[in-house]
Amino acid sequence: MDNVKIIAIPMMGKTIEHKISKLFARSAYFLIFDEKHLNIQFVKNDFKADQIQSGKHITRSLVARGVNVFCGYDIGFNVQKIAEENNIQLILLPENKQLNGEAVINMIKKKQ
């Protein structure tokens, strides 16, 4: 079995030029990047307005899509717990930089 990474990145908007959202579970969209095929798609976060357990709901939705890496600035406890239970890798971005989707994808591509 190959170790293909499918990465979820919380986004403030629906293009790679938009900034990465500071809060994982409350982001407007997720950029889903398939490292093997270099495919990019955007998924609307229908759970961002949930008063409770938005992290659990969006995390389970992303896992169901085959995501196996969560990338972001602030990944909450519930998301981390579900990630651990599902062998999801976490990539924390440096908080002192305001990156956009394109910059993060380029960083991922360079590490291949």
C-alpha positions in Angstrom: 0.0 0.0 0.0 1.4 3.4 -1.0 1.4 6.2 1.5 -0.6 8.8 -0.5 -1.3 11.9 1.4 -4.7 13.6 1.1 -4.4 16.9 2.9 -7.2 19.1 4.4 -6.3 22.8 4.8 -8.8 25.2 6.4 -9.4 28.1 4.1 -11.1 31.5 4.5 -12.3 31.4 0.9 -12.7 29.1 -2.1 -9.4 29.8 -4.0 -5.8 28.9 -3.4 -5.1 32.7 -3.1 -7.2 33.0 0.0 -5.6 32.9 3.4 -5.5 29.9 5.6 -8.1 30.1 8.3 -6.7 30.4 11.9 -9.3 28.1 13.3 -9.5 24.6 11.8 -13.1 23.6 12.6 -14.6 27.1 12.0 -13.1 27.7 8.5 -15.4 28.5 5.6 -13.9 26.0 3.3 -11.3 23.2 3.2 -8.9 22.8 0.4 -8.4 19.1 -0.2 -5.0 18.4 -1.9 -4.3 14.9 -3.3 -0.5 14.7 -3.2 -0.3 11.8 -5.7 -2.5 13.2 -8.4 -1.9 16.9 -7.6 -5.7 17.4 -7.5 -7.2 20.3 -5.6 -10.8 20.6 -4.6 -12.7 22.9 -2.2 -15.3 21.6 0.3 -17.7 24.0 2.0 -17.6 23.6 5.8 -21.3 23.1 6.6 -20.5 22.7 10.3 -18.7 25.9 10.9 -21.8 27.6 12.5 -22.6 24.7 14.8 -22.5 25.9 18.4 -21.1 22.6 19.7 -19.0 19.8 18.3 -18.3 21.5 14.9 -14.8 20.0 15.1 -16.1 16.5 15.5 -18.5 16.8 12.6 -16.1 18.4 10.1 -13.4 16.0 11.1 -15.5 12.9 10.5 -16.7 14.4 7.2 -13.1 14.9 6.1 -12.1 11.4 7.2 -15.0 10.0 5.1 -13.5 11.8 2.1 -10.2 9.9 2.5 -8.3 12.7 4.1 -5.3 11.4 6.1 -3.5 14.7 6.9 -4.9 17.8 8.7 -2.9 21.0 8.2 -3.5 24.2 10.0 -2.6 26.8 12.6 -4.9 25.9 15.5 -6.2 22.4 15.6 -8.5 21.9 18.5 -8.6 19.1 21.1 -11.6 17.2 19.5 -10.1 17.3 16.1 -6.8 16.1 17.5 -8.5 13.3 19.3 -10.3 12.1 16.2 -7.2 12.4 14.2 -5.3 10.2 16.6 -8.1 7.6 16.6 -7.9 7.5 12.8 -4.1 7.7 12.3 -4.4 11.2 10.8 -1.2 13.1 10.6 -1.2 16.7 11.9 0.8 19.5 10.3 0.9 22.7 12.3 1.7 25.9 10.5 3.9 28.6 12.0 1.6 31.1 13.7 3.8 34.0 12.9 3.1 33.7 9.2 -0.2 34.4 7.4 0.0 31.9 4.5 -2.4 31.3 1.6 -3.4 28.0 0.1 -0.9 28.3 -2.8 2.1 28.8 -0.4 1.1 25.7 1.7 0.7 23.5 -1.4 4.1 24.6 -2.7 5.7 23.8 0.7 4.1 20.3 0.5 5.2 19.7 -3.0 8.8 20.7 -2.1 8.9 18.0 0.6 8.0 15.2 -1.9 
